[in-house]
Amino acid sequence: MSYISVKFKIIIPQNYQDVVREYNKLKPSSWEPITNIENVDSAGGFEIPLPSNIEGKEGLRAKQVSWHKKRLHTNALYSPFSEEEVGLLYNAMISVFGKDQIELVKHPKN
């Protein structure tokens, strides 16, 4: 599973809003919109709501990536973003922060 790594240490609320706006502008219309995570239990990140009727995903409310050591990763309580969603988030983050600040780390399938 691919993940996004960054070179900066701080992301401000306006940056989250800019990434969300860019992602939602670029996404296919059939995809759910992304939002930023705004709760005290999280270091911040992004989430995509899951429709309640997805087989095998009962009890999961969202796909989510949150910050850990300057990387966006998925907590075990959430579904991960698809490879396509990670790629789109990467492109949205490049638009906001610049290509020199963002890295897409690809892992081969096992």
N, C-alpha and C positions, 0 to 999 in steps of 0.2 A: 504494500500500500504506500503510495506517495504521500509526502507531507511537505509543508511549507516551513522554511526556516528564514529568519530575518537577521539583519546585522544591527538593528537599532535596539535600544533598551526600553523605550517608552512609546506607547501609542495613546494619543489623546482622544477624547470623545469625538471631536470633529473628524479625525482620521477614520474612526469606525464608521461614522455617517457617510463619509466619502466612499469608502470601500463598499458599504452596503448599497449605496446609490449606483455605483459603477457595476457591481455584480448584477443587480436587478435590472439594469439597463441592457446588459449583454446576454442574460439568460434566455433560453427559449421560453415562449409563453406558456408551455405546458408544465414547466418546472415551478415548484413553490418558491416564493421569495425568501431571501436570506434576511436575517436580522442580527444585530449584535447582542451579545449576552450581557445583561445588566443585573447581576445578583451578587450578593456578598459571599456566596459559597464558591465563586469562580474567580479565576484570575483574568477573566474576560475572554472574549473569543466571538465565534459566530455560530448561529444555528439555523436550521431549516425545519419547519414543522413537518411532521409525518401525518398523512391522512390516517384516520383511525381504523381503516379497513384493510391494512396491509397484513397479509397472512405471514405468520411467524414473527411479527413485530408488535404483538399485543403488549400493552403496558409501556411501550416506548413512545414518548411524545415527540421526540425530535432527533434529527441528526445534529451532531454538535462537534465542533473543534474548539479547544481552549488552549491557552498559552501554558507552556511548560518549557523552561530553559530556552527561550527565544524560538520555540517551535510550536506550531499548531498541531495538537494531537487530540485523539478521541478518548474520553473517559469511558470505562467499561460499562457505565450505566446508560450510555447513548449509542445510537447507530452511527457508524462512520459516514462521512461524505463519500460519494462515488468518486472514481478517478476523474470523471468528467466535471464534477462539482469542484474537486480540488483544483483542477486545471483552470476552471473559470475563476475561482477565487484568487489563484495565483495571478492571472491576467488582470483582474480588478486591482489587486494590491500593487502590481507593477505600475498601473495607471496613476495610483495615488502616491507611491513612495519612490518609484524609479527602479529600473532593472538592476542597478548596482546594490540595492538594499534587500532584495528578495531572492531566495533560491528555492527551486522546486527540486526536492530530493526524491528520486524514483527508486523504488525497490522492486526487484524482479519478483514475479509470482513464484511461490514455492510449490 
